[in-house]
Amino acid sequence: MAKARPLTGASAIALAIVFNVPFSVLAATYNYPDVLRGPPGEALDLFAAGGAQLIMTWHAFALSALALIPVSIALSLTPQRVAERPALAIGAAITGALAGLAQAIGLWRWVFVIPGPARQHAAGDAETQRAAERAFDILNQYGGVAIGEHLGQWLTALFILMLALAQWGERARISATIGFIATALIAAGTHEGIAIALGQPSEIFGLITIAGFMAFTLWLIATGIGLFRAPRA
């Protein structure tokens, strides 16, 4: 059991790093996430120009989100937490797994759905391009904003909150505090989708979301480092 702690800790740190690699690549090569708030035609043409490399980057991003499933289960369902805080342990495992699944589904639209409209927009006439842009808007709002971002972020916030509460009870106060901050920021960031639906300015919520996932990264690293230490008696 002692060997499982550093392995789980290393997995948490690895996830924190791996999740940010494709995000950084997409920010540099696809102007993500700002490109999603611009004209759909520009987003489609830029996507088509990215070719197979861009598609595989999105695929890697989705797989990194999916990796949250086993990591969240391993972090949550430790013997100590199941014995002492079963509700938090089981709740964190469930919400963490669902968060990884929701985010992966949202991201996989770029791999399995968006390439079609992007090719049509790049090669089609004006009417075909307008149809592709309408399809992109629908796919982006439902698959991206509703499922990947709104639902995925709420589940992620709940996962972090439950595990941070468990950490606080275990006197891991630094990790817990970072977790509470990440929870608040990610939860606040979910209002971006609501603002878009209401036709209101949403840029501030996008920045809050980015800050929230930066805090999530720090929380995973702090949590992982904590697991390398000997457990308290």
ZILIN-V64398 format. One record per pair of residues at least 12 apart in sequence whose C-alpha atoms are under 10 Angstrom apart, sorted by sequence separation. I is the first residue (numbers start at 1). J is the second residue. If there is no record, write none. Layout:
BEGIN
i/j
I/J
I/J
END
This chain:
BEGIN
i/j
31/43
35/47
76/88
77/89
78/90
117/129
120/132
121/133
163/175
164/176
165/177
167/179
168/180
192/204
193/205
30/43
76/89
77/90
119/132
120/133
163/176
164/177
189/202
191/204
192/205
193/206
75/89
76/90
77/91
117/131
118/132
162/176
164/178
165/179
189/203
191/205
192/206
31/46
76/91
77/92
117/132
118/133
161/176
164/179
165/180
189/204
190/205
191/206
192/207
30/46
73/89
76/92
77/93
116/132
117/133
160/176
161/177
163/179
164/180
189/205
190/206
192/208
29/46
30/47
72/89
73/90
75/92
76/93
117/134
118/135
162/179
163/180
164/181
188/205
189/206
191/208
192/209
29/47
73/91
75/93
76/94
114/132
117/135
118/136
160/178
161/179
162/180
164/182
187/205
188/206
189/207
190/208
191/209
30/49
73/92
74/93
116/135
117/136
160/179
161/180
164/183
186/205
189/208
190/209
30/50
72/92
73/93
76/96
116/136
159/179
160/180
161/181
185/205
186/206
188/208
189/209
29/50
72/93
73/94
75/96
114/135
160/181
161/182
162/183
187/208
188/209
189/210
71/93
72/94
73/95
113/135
114/136
157/179
160/182
161/183
185/207
186/208
187/209
189/211
70/93
72/95
73/96
113/136
157/180
160/183
161/184
185/208
186/209
189/212
30/54
69/93
72/96
73/97
157/181
159/183
160/184
184/208
185/209
186/210
188/212
189/213
29/54
69/94
71/96
72/97
114/139
157/182
158/183
184/209
185/210
186/211
187/212
69/95
70/96
71/97
72/98
113/139
114/140
156/182
157/183
158/184
160/186
182/208
185/211
186/212
69/96
70/97
72/99
156/183
157/184
182/209
185/212
186/213
26/54
29/57
68/96
69/97
72/100
157/185
158/186
184/212
185/213
186/214
25/54
68/97
69/98
71/100
110/139
154/183
157/186
158/187
182/211
183/212
185/214
186/215
67/97
68/98
69/99
70/100
109/139
110/140
113/143
153/183
156/186
157/187
181/211
182/212
183/213
185/215
186/216
26/57
66/97
68/99
69/100
109/140
155/186
156/187
157/188
181/212
182/213
185/216
22/54
25/57
26/58
65/97
66/98
68/100
69/101
154/186
155/187
182/214
183/215
25/58
66/99
67/100
68/101
106/139
107/140
110/143
153/186
154/187
157/190
179/212
182/215
183/216
22/56
23/57
65/99
66/100
67/101
106/140
109/143
110/144
153/187
154/188
181/215
182/216
22/57
23/58
26/61
65/100
66/101
68/103
108/143
109/144
153/188
154/189
180/215
181/216
182/217
21/57
22/58
25/61
64/100
65/101
66/102
68/104
106/142
107/143
108/144
150/186
153/189
154/190
179/215
180/216
182/218
22/59
23/60
63/100
65/102
66/103
67/104
106/143
107/144
149/186
150/187
153/190
178/215
179/216
182/219
22/60
23/61
62/100
63/101
65/103
66/104
105/143
106/144
152/190
178/216
179/217
181/219
21/60
22/61
62/101
64/103
65/104
66/105
105/144
106/145
109/148
150/189
151/190
178/217
179/218
180/219
21/61
22/62
62/102
63/103
64/104
65/105
103/143
106/146
107/147
108/148
149/189
150/190
178/218
179/219
19/60
20/61
23/64
62/103
63/104
65/106
102/143
103/144
106/147
107/148
149/190
150/191
178/219
179/220
18/60
19/61
22/64
61/103
62/104
63/105
65/107
102/144
105/147
106/148
107/149
149/191
150/192
177/219
178/220
18/61
19/62
21/64
61/104
62/105
104/147
105/148
106/149
149/192
150/193
175/218
176/219
179/222
19/63
20/64
60/104
62/106
63/107
102/146
103/147
104/148
146/190
149/193
150/194
175/219
178/222
179/223
18/63
19/64
59/104
62/107
63/108
102/147
103/148
106/151
145/190
174/219
175/220
178/223
18/64
19/65
58/104
61/107
62/108
101/147
102/148
103/149
106/152
175/221
176/222
17/64
18/65
19/66
60/107
61/108
62/109
101/148
102/149
103/150
105/152
145/192
146/193
175/222
176/223
16/64
19/67
59/107
60/108
62/110
99/147
100/148
102/150
103/151
104/152
145/193
146/194
174/222
175/223
15/64
18/67
19/68
58/107
59/108
62/111
99/148
102/151
103/152
144/193
145/194
174/223
175/224
15/65
58/108
59/109
99/149
102/152
103/153
172/222
175/225
58/109
59/110
60/111
101/152
102/153
145/196
172/223
175/226
15/67
16/68
58/110
59/111
99/151
100/152
103/155
141/193
145/197
174/226
15/68
55/108
57/110
58/111
59/112
98/151
99/152
100/153
102/155
103/156
56/110
57/111
98/152
99/153
101/155
102/156
172/226
12/67
55/110
56/111
99/154
100/155
141/196
157/212
164/219
11/67
12/68
15/71
54/110
55/111
96/152
99/155
100/156
141/197
153/209
157/213
160/216
167/223
11/68
14/71
54/111
55/112
95/152
98/155
99/156
156/213
97/155
98/156
99/157
11/70
12/71
52/111
55/114
95/154
96/155
97/156
99/158
153/212
157/216
160/219
164/223
11/71
12/72
55/115
95/155
96/156
99/159
149/209
153/213
156/216
160/220
163/223
10/71
11/72
94/155
95/156
96/157
98/159
170/231
171/232
8/70
9/71
12/74
95/157
96/158
97/159
170/232
8/71
11/74
12/75
47/110
52/115
92/155
95/158
96/159
8/72
11/75
51/115
92/156
94/158
95/159
96/160
8/73
9/74
92/157
94/159
95/160
8/74
9/75
48/114
92/158
93/159
96/162
7/74
8/75
47/114
48/115
91/158
92/159
95/162
96/163
47/115
48/116
51/119
91/159
92/160
5/74
48/117
49/118
92/161
93/162
4/74
5/75
8/78
44/114
47/117
48/118
49/119
89/159
92/162
93/163
44/115
47/118
48/119
88/159
91/162
92/163
44/116
45/117
46/118
47/119
48/120
90/162
91/163
92/164
5/78
44/117
45/118
48/121
49/122
88/161
89/162
90/163
4/78
44/118
45/119
48/122
88/162
89/163
92/166
43/118
44/119
45/120
47/122
48/123
87/162
88/163
42/118
44/120
45/121
46/122
88/164
89/165
1/78
41/118
44/121
45/122
88/165
89/166
1/79
40/118
44/122
45/123
88/166
42/121
87/166
41/121
85/165
86/166
40/121
41/122
85/166
81/163
84/166
76/159
72/156
85/169
44/129
81/166
84/169
76/162
81/167
84/170
65/152
72/159
76/163
41/129
44/132
68/156
72/160
75/163
40/129
41/130
44/133
81/170
40/130
43/133
76/166
80/170
41/132
42/133
72/163
40/132
41/133
44/136
40/133
41/134
43/136
39/133
40/134
40/135
41/136
40/136
41/137
40/137
39/137
40/140
36/137
36/140
36/141
36/144
75/220
75/223
71/220
75/224
80/231
75/227
37/196
37/202
37/203
34/203
34/206
33/206
33/210
20/213
19/213
20/214
16/213
20/217
16/214
19/217
16/216
17/217
16/217
17/218
15/217
16/218
16/219
17/220
13/217
16/220
17/221
12/217
13/218
15/220
16/221
13/219
14/220
15/221
12/219
13/220
14/221
12/220
13/221
16/224
11/220
12/221
13/222
15/224
10/220
11/221
12/222
13/223
14/224
9/220
10/221
12/223
13/224
9/221
12/224
13/225
9/222
10/223
11/224
12/225
9/223
10/224
8/223
9/224
10/225
12/227
8/224
9/225
7/224
8/225
9/226
10/227
6/224
9/227
10/228
5/224
6/225
8/227
9/228
5/225
6/226
7/227
8/228
9/229
5/226
6/227
7/228
5/227
6/228
4/227
5/228
6/229
4/228
5/229
6/230
2/227
3/228
5/230
2/228
5/231
2/230
2/231
END
